[in-house]
Structure formats: structure tokens, C-alpha cells
């Protein structure tokens, strides 16, 4: 399966996964992983499409650049 950084050089990875049960494939999903060195603790989230996965990864990267690790300590309403 594919794995890449998005945005490039950010350290945030997007991984392509096969949804499989009892030997039958049910399509693909995408997992975005934010490493502990960026977020304080490793965080990940699953998405049905590559577009939404990359959008969320980009938003997390922008939040890290703006607020650092605080980005993950506050929920959107508190920010």
C-alpha cells in the first residue's frame, strides 16, 4: 500500500489501507498519522477518500505551524 507525507516534508503521513473482512475486499480507506514529535502524542484519523484525508492533514499542518502542540490541546470551539 502507498504511504506519503502530506504536505511534503511536514512529517504527517497519509497511508492507503485495504478494507478487508474474511478475505473479501471492500474498497480503500486512508489513515492520516500525526507523529508524537509534532502533536505530543501520536494521533491518527481514518477517511473514506484521499481528498478528505489530505485536506485534514493540511489543516493539522497549518495548526501546528500556527499554534505548535497547543493545536491539539484545545478543541476547535476553544480555539
N, C-alpha and C positions, 0 to 999 in steps of 0.2 A: 504494500500500500504506500501511497505517497505521503510525504511529510515535508513541510516547508515552513520557513519563518514568514510571518506577515505582521506588519510591514517588514520588508527585508532588513535584516540587521537589528531588529528590535529584541530578539530573544523570545518572543511569543511565537509558539508553533501551532500550526494547523495540521491535523492528521486525518487522513481519509480512512474510514472504517467500513467493513462489510457487515451489514446486519444479517446474522445467520442464526437459524434455530433448527435443530435436528437435521442438519445437513442441507437445509434449503436456504438460499439467499433471498433476502427481501429488500435489496437495494443498498444504498450507501448513506452514511451519515458522516459528520465532520466534528472532530473534537478540537477545541481551542484550549491550549495549556499555557498558563502564565506561570513561569517558574518562581520558586520561593525567593530567589535573589532580587526579583522585581516587586513581588507582592507581599513579602513577609512570610507567607505560607503558599504552597503550590495551589493554584486554583485552576479548575477546568470546567468547561461547559460544552454540551452537545448541541448540534444543529442539524436540521434536515437538509439544508442547502449550503453550498460553498459560499454563495453571496452573503448570506446572513452571518456565517462563521467569520468571514473576512471583515465584514462590517463591525462586528462585536470586537474582534481583535484590534482593529484600527481605533475604535473608541477607547479600549483599555490602554493602548499605547499612548494616545493623546492624554488620557487621565493621568498616567504615570509621569509623563513629561511635565504636566501642569502641577500636580499635587504630590508626586512621589508615592510612597507607600500609604499615605493618608487616603489616597483614592479608594483603597479597598477597606478602609476602616469606617467610612461613612456611607450610608445608603444615599441614593440619588436625591431623596427629599431633604436630607440633612445638608447636602452639598449646596 
